[in-house]
Amino acid sequence: MFPKRLRQDPRVLALTLVITFISGANFFSILMFWPTQAFNVYGHDPVGVGIRGIPVGFSILTGACLVLYLISALKGQIRLLLVVSSILMTAGCGALAYAEQDNLHKLWGILILAGLGIGGIVVPASIITTIICPDDLIATVTALTLAIRVIGGSIGYTVYYNVFVNKFIPAATYHIGGFMALKLNITSVEIITDAIKLTGASLLGPIAELPGVTGVPGAYEGIVLAGQLAYAEAYKYVYYTSIAFGSVSIVAACFMGDIGKYMDDHVAVVM
């Protein structure tokens, strides 16, 4: 399926695929978790959720375009570009652990930083592999990089989700259960469990209908706030975990070689 002729430059190819795998894992930490965090921690307004995702999308696009331009401008000296992009990706994703329920305004720069790093890795890594492979295998190596990125993202998401669930349940029990028991004098384990389950499923409406909550001023709002605090606490560990993946990408990028000898004026396919 993957011919040996792909390995014209074995070191660059291997390290690029490693970085592709890791960038997939880091990319999924934002792709899969930031939209849900923007929803669960900062409010369910659909317009607001959309606005919170804008910095990520545009910064990924900007990072990809910038690094692709610099690959040509620097004539294939990709080591520095990938090291810087990996550092930005790792630092940005990890710094999202700073997010709290009340500091959204401080996260815009962090989101842009993470997006620039991810954009500087995700697309350029695929382009690099197409440059160093034989012309007739461009489609093959493109499929390979896409597959590796998705596999890396899937593994990363599995790890992140397990970390998230294992942190969210205790946090929700502490914040939601504590509020209901201490502030609302609700001691029924069943009712508290229902509130936690509804919060975990992002179904806030039915919480207002729970016994002991209906008709009590501030009860519903307090439970929602407690849930937001629990979510904010749990999401931190997703981004902490992403640092481990990003560190591997930084190390791999440090050993990357240049691809200048493969960058000439020949055209792979004449239409």
C-alpha positions in Angstrom: 0.0 0.0 0.0 2.9 2.4 0.8 5.8 1.7 -1.6 9.4 1.9 -0.4 10.0 4.7 -2.9 8.2 7.0 -0.5 11.4 7.0 1.6 13.5 9.3 -0.6 14.4 11.2 2.6 13.6 8.7 5.5 14.4 11.0 8.4 12.3 13.9 7.2 9.4 11.6 6.2 9.5 9.8 9.6 9.7 12.9 11.7 7.1 14.7 9.6 4.7 11.7 10.2 5.4 11.8 13.9 4.7 15.5 14.0 1.5 14.9 11.9 0.4 12.3 14.4 1.0 14.5 17.4 -0.5 17.6 15.8 -3.6 15.5 15.2 -3.8 14.8 18.9 -3.2 18.5 19.8 -5.6 19.7 17.1 -8.4 17.5 18.5 -7.9 19.0 22.0 -9.2 22.3 20.6 -11.4 21.0 17.8 -13.4 18.7 20.1 -13.2 20.4 23.5 -13.1 24.1 23.0 -16.5 24.3 21.3 -18.1 22.3 24.1 -16.2 24.4 26.7 -17.4 27.6 25.1 -20.9 26.2 25.4 -20.8 24.5 28.8 -18.7 27.1 30.7 -19.5 30.4 29.1 -23.2 30.1 28.2 -25.5 28.4 25.7 -26.2 31.4 23.5 -25.6 30.0 20.0 -24.3 33.3 18.7 -21.9 33.6 21.6 -20.6 30.1 21.1 -20.0 30.8 17.4 -18.1 34.0 18.2 -15.9 32.2 20.7 -14.8 29.8 17.9 -13.9 32.5 15.4 -10.3 33.2 16.8 -9.4 29.5 16.4 -10.6 29.1 12.9 -9.0 32.3 11.5 -5.7 31.8 13.4 -5.4 28.2 12.1 -5.9 29.6 8.5 -3.4 32.4 9.1 -0.8 30.0 10.6 -1.0 27.6 7.7 -0.7 30.3 5.1 2.2 32.0 6.8 4.2 28.9 7.3 3.6 27.7 3.7 4.8 31.0 2.4 7.9 30.9 4.6 8.7 27.3 3.4 9.1 28.8 -0.1 10.7 32.0 1.1 13.3 30.2 3.2 13.9 27.6 0.4 13.0 24.5 2.4 14.6 25.4 5.7 11.7 23.9 7.7 13.3 23.0 11.0 12.9 26.4 12.6 9.4 26.8 11.2 8.2 23.5 12.6 10.0 24.1 16.0 8.3 27.5 16.4 4.9 26.1 15.3 5.2 23.2 17.6 6.1 25.5 20.5 3.2 27.8 19.8 0.8 24.9 19.5 2.0 23.3 22.7 2.1 26.6 24.6 -1.3 27.7 23.3 -3.1 24.5 24.0 -1.5 24.1 27.4 -2.3 27.7 28.3 -6.0 27.1 27.8 -5.9 25.5 31.2 -5.9 29.1 32.5 -9.6 29.3 31.5 -12.0 30.0 34.3 -15.7 30.6 34.3 -15.2 34.4 34.6 -12.1 35.1 32.5 -13.2 34.6 28.9 -11.8 38.0 27.9 -8.3 36.8 28.8 -8.5 33.8 26.5 -8.7 35.4 23.0 -4.9 35.8 22.7 -4.3 32.2 23.9 -6.8 30.9 21.4 -5.0 32.8 18.6 -1.6 31.6 19.8 -2.8 28.0 19.8 -4.5 28.4 16.4 -1.3 29.8 14.8 0.7 26.9 16.0 -1.8 24.3 14.9 -2.1 25.9 11.5 1.6 26.0 11.2 1.8 22.3 11.6 -1.4 20.6 10.3 -1.3 21.7 6.6 2.5 22.4 6.1 3.4 18.9 7.4 1.2 17.4 4.7 2.8 19.6 2.0 6.3 18.7 3.2 5.6 15.0 2.6 4.3 15.7 -0.9 7.4 17.7 -1.7 9.9 15.0 -0.7 8.0 12.0 -2.3 8.1 10.9 -6.0 5.6 12.7 -8.2 3.6 9.6 -8.9 3.1 9.0 -5.2 1.7 12.4 -4.1 -1.8 11.0 -3.7 -0.5 8.1 -1.7 1.5 10.1 0.7 -1.3 12.6 1.1 -3.6 9.7 2.1 -1.0 8.5 4.5 -0.6 11.8 6.3 -4.4 12.3 6.5 -4.8 8.8 8.0 -2.0 9.3 10.5 -3.5 12.7 11.5 -6.9 11.2 12.1 -5.5 8.3 14.0 -3.5 10.6 16.2 -6.6 12.8 16.7 -8.7 9.7 17.6 -6.1 8.5 20.1 -5.7 11.9 21.5 -9.5 12.4 21.9 -9.8 9.1 23.6 -7.1 10.1 26.2 -8.6 13.5 26.6 -12.1 12.3 27.1 -11.2 9.8 29.7 -9.2 12.4 31.6 -12.1 14.8 31.3 -14.7 12.4 32.6 -12.6 11.3 35.5 -12.1 14.9 36.5 -15.6 16.2 35.8 -17.6 13.7 37.9 -15.7 14.5 41.2 -15.8 18.3 40.4 -19.6 18.1 39.6 -20.2 16.2 42.8 -18.3 18.8 44.8 -19.7 21.9 43.2 -23.3 20.9 42.3 -23.8 18.5 45.2 -22.3 20.9 47.6 -24.5 23.8 46.5 -27.6 21.7 46.5 -26.9 20.3 50.0 -25.6 23.4 51.7 -27.6 26.2 50.0 -30.8 24.4 49.1 -30.9 21.8 51.8 -31.5 19.1 49.2 -30.1 15.9 50.7 -31.7 13.4 48.3 -28.9 11.5 46.5 -31.3 10.8 43.6 -32.1 14.5 43.0 -28.5 15.5 43.2 -27.5 12.7 40.8 -30.2 13.8 38.4 -28.9 17.4 38.5 -25.3 16.2 37.8 -26.4 14.0 34.9 -28.5 16.7 33.4 -25.5 19.1 33.7 -23.2 16.5 32.1 -25.6 16.1 29.2 -25.9 19.9 28.8 -29.7 19.7 29.4 -30.2 22.6 31.8 -33.9 23.2 31.3 -35.1 20.1 33.2 -33.0 21.1 36.2 -35.5 23.9 37.0 -38.2 21.2 37.4 -36.3 19.1 40.0 -37.9 18.9 43.4 -36.5 21.5 45.7 -35.4 23.7 42.8 -38.8 24.6 41.3 -40.0 27.9 42.7 -36.9 28.6 44.8 -35.4 31.9 43.8 -31.7 31.6 42.7 -31.8 27.8 42.9 -31.6 27.1 39.2 -29.1 29.8 38.5 -26.9 28.6 41.4 -26.9 25.0 40.0 -26.0 26.2 36.5 -23.1 28.3 37.9 -21.9 25.3 40.0 -22.0 23.2 36.8 -20.0 25.8 34.9 -17.4 25.8 37.7 -17.2 22.0 37.5 -16.8 22.0 33.8 -14.1 24.7 34.0 -12.2 22.7 36.5 -12.3 19.5 34.4 -11.3 21.0 31.1 -8.0 22.2 32.6 -6.7 18.6 32.7 -7.5 18.1 29.0 -5.1 20.9 28.1 -2.5 19.8 30.7 -2.5 16.4 29.0 -2.1 18.1 25.5 1.3 19.4 26.7 2.7 15.9 26.8 1.8 15.3 23.1 3.1 18.7 22.1 6.4 18.1 23.8 7.0 15.1 21.6 6.3 17.3 18.5 8.9 19.9 19.6 11.6 17.2 20.1 10.8 15.7 16.7 10.9 19.1 15.0 14.4 19.8 16.4 15.8 16.9 14.4 14.1 17.8 11.1 16.3 18.3 8.0 15.9 20.8 5.2 14.1 20.0 2.0 15.6 22.6 -0.2 17.1 20.1 -2.7 13.5 18.9 -3.5 12.2 22.3 -4.2 12.8 23.2 -7.9 10.7 24.4 -10.8 9.5 21.0 -12.1 5.8 20.4 -12.4 4.5 17.1 -11.1 1.4 17.0 -13.2 0.8 19.0 -16.4 -2.9 19.6 -16.9 
